[in-house]
Amino acid sequence: MTSNWITTRAWLLMLPLLIVMIAIIGWPLIDTVRLSFTDAKLVGTAGGFVGLDNYVKMLSGSNFQRTLVTTTLFAVLSVAAEMVIGVLAALLLNQQFYGRSVLRALMILPWALPTVVNATLWRLIYNPEYGALNAALTQIGLLDTYRSWLGEPGTALTALIVADCWKNFPLVALIALAALQAVPRDITAASMVDGAGAWSRFRFVIMPYLAGPLMVALVLRTIEAFKVFDLIWVMTRGGPANSTRTLSILVYQEAFSFQRAGSGASLALIVTLLVTVLAVAYAALIRKSAGAS
């Protein structure tokens, strides 16, 4: 059997999947690109060709620039907190103690629950009238009166970061915990015999085994945080005063709330391009780190 026939048969076997992908992904993407060059409305006229006007208006508009800053701030802070807490949780759960299996199972629950459920739960916790957070802080004397954590621009984004971190740090912890299982016990024991402290063991013995998996977790979480929608939409809908509005919410508002399909399509493609650039940059970092190791 020749190699050409093997290649041809492989493509024939993949043909149904390719047809489905083109129908589900390819055509909507092409239509979105077409819409982005028009002034089409969501309901009504198909719109006329406007060239790059939609892209220029979006990129130069103050709404896009402020939203990009908010999205970047949310992604950087939430992912950084998730990476630190996830690694610490993995190190804890890698130790031998009674009830470790139960604790591992409980840790998965926040990540396993749907995002809408998590968002609703945290919205109840932050409630300014009967929320558990206000009650706890008031009882221990840290607050005199209840606060509207999601209703104040100064605290709303921080509250969302906490909710997102609680939801997603178990994913980082699971990836790190799986990597910790590959650390040879004899090397760890030898480093302890040589007098290495806890930080030295983590830096020089454990971290080389965690670097690759943590990079994968960093890629996944950064991309997800950069295009977050459901958590913020359920908790604040981008408010108050647009202080928690992210790029995905701006796309939704532009296309569906304001019914500007053309500018909404251009903004969606801009967000897609930004996420693609992030993915390519992280992929390059992964290849570089793999080559160095």
ABEGO torsion letter per residue (X at the ends): XBAAAAAAAAAAAAAAAAAAAAAAAAAAAAAAAAAAABABBABEBAEBBAEAAAAAAAAABAAAAAAAAAAAAAAAAAAAAAAAAAAAAAAAAABBBBGAAAAAAAAAAAAABBAAAAAAAAAAAABAAABAAAAAAAAAGABABBBBAAABAAAAAAAAAAAAAAAAAAAAAAAAAAAAAABBAAAAAAAAAAGBBAAAAAAAAAAAAAAAAAAAAAAAAAAAAAABAAAAAAAAGGOBGGAABBAAAAAAAAAAAAGBAAAAAAAAAAAAAAAAAAAAAAAAAAAAAAAAX
